[in-house]
Amino acid sequence: MSIPLVDQATEEKLVTLKNVSWEQFKGIEAHLQDNRNVRLSYLSGVLEIMSPIGEKHEKVKRTLSLLLEAYMRVLGIRFYARGGFTLEEPGYASGTPDESYSIGQEKEIPDIVIEVIVTSGTIDRKELFKPKKVPEVWFWKSNTIKIFRLGVNGEYEAVTRSGFSLI
């Protein structure tokens, strides 16, 4: 029996704008820099503005983080929690994962980013992290975790377990 972490109802709002230049995106980002309730994602001319990040989203994010960190501690896996920070490829992509981790040692680019999807947008969130070659992108959506690993061909491929011997 599967017990959901949260109901799927949401109070998040999502606005998608197309044909937005990088310069326009950076201007909007600058105007909203002090607003922690707004999350921006940009990919090749498409801007998503999400507000507010809901309580349910935060509960899932926090619960997943606590479970993953406890699991890594039990297995003796050295990890560095990076949190949510913006990964950016100037002129093309900018996105902030909900959580991120470096495995083994601290690194500029995390090994794992985690996205909690409550309100789906139009941006393929795997594409946000591809320019930085993030090895794994994990998604929680509808009470399911899906893991995508960056393949040798430079594309993310669905896998059944982490390449970092986590799950």
N, C-alpha and C positions, 0 to 999 in steps of 0.2 A: 504494500500500500504506500502510495506517495503522499506525503503531507506537504502542502504548499507552504513556502516561506511567507508569502503574502498573497492576497487576492490580486487579480489582474486589473481591477479598476484603477484609474489614475487621475490625478489632478494636474498632471503636467500639460503644458501647452507647447505646441511645436509650430513654428512658422518656417517655411522654406522659400528662399529667394533664389532665382536663377539669373544667370548673366551678370554676376557680381564680380567686378575686377578685384584683384589682390589688393590694390590700393584702397578701394572702397571697403573691403573687408577689414583691413587694418585700421581704417578710420572709425568704423563701427565698433571694433574691438577696443580702441582707445577710449571711446565715449562710455563704454560699458565696463571698463577695467575695475571699477570699484564696486560693481554690482555682483555679488557672489551668488545671487539667485538665477543668473542667466548663464547658460552654457552655449558657446559658439563652436560650430564645426564648419570647416570650409574644405571643399574638394573641387578643384578645377572649375571654378565659376559658380558653384552651388553653395549657398550659405544656409545653414540651419541654425535657428535661434530657438533654444528650449528654455522655458521658464514657467513656473519655478521647478526646480528639481524636487520631486515630491518626497514625503516622509517614507512612503513604501519603498521607493527607489533606494533611499539611504539605509533603510533596515536591511534590505537584501544585500547591498554592497558591504555593509559592516559585518553581517553574519557570514557571508562568503569569505571575507578577509580573515575573520577570526578562525573559521574552520580550516582554511588553507594554512594559515600560520601555525596553528596547533599541530596539524598533520606534519608539516615540515620539521617542526621541533621534535616531535616524537621519532621521526625517521633520521634525525640528525643532519638534515639538509641545511647547509648554510645559505641564508637568503638575506636580502636587503629590501625592505619594503620601501617603495619609491612614492607611493600615493598617486594622486592624480596630478600630473603636470603636463603642460602642453608640449606635444611633439610636432615639430613644424618643418615642412619643406618649403622654403620661401617661394612664393609665386604659384604654388600648386596645392598644398594641403596643410591643414592645421587642425589638430584634434587633441582632446584631453581625455585619456581613459579614466574610468572610475577608480581603478587601482592598478598598480604595476609593481613588478618584482624583478630584481636581479638575482640570479642563482649563482652561488659559488663565490662571487666577488662583486664589489660595486662596479657598475658600468654606466657609461653615459646613456646608452640605449638599453632599456630594460629587456629581459628575456621573455617576460610574460606581461601582457596587458589584459585587464579584465573590463568588460563592458556589461553593464546591467541594462537590458533593454525593456523598458516599460512602455514607452511610446516610440513606435518605429517611425523613422524618417525616410527620406529618399536617398541619402548618402549611404553607400556601402562602406560600413565602418572599417572593414578589413583594409580597404584602399587607403584610409587615412594613415595607417601604420606601415604600409608597404614601402614607401620611399626611405624610411629609416631602417628597414629590414628587421623589424621586431620579429623574433623567432616564433612566438606563439601569441595568438589572440584568442581569448576565451570569452564566450558570450553566455550570459544567463538570460533566458527568455522563456516565459510560460513554464516556469518551474523545471527547466531543463538546462544543463550546461553543455555547450558544444565547443569543441576545441579545434582550432585551425592552426596548422603548422606551415611555416614558409618553406616551400619545396625548393629544390635545386633549380627549378625553372623560374623562380622568382614569384610564383603564385602561391596563395594560401590553399591548402588542401585539408579537408575535414579528416580528423584522425580520432581514434577511439580512446587514446590516452596521451598524456603529455610526454614529450621527448625528454623531459627533465626528471623522469621516474617519480612523478608526483602522483598521478592518477592514471 
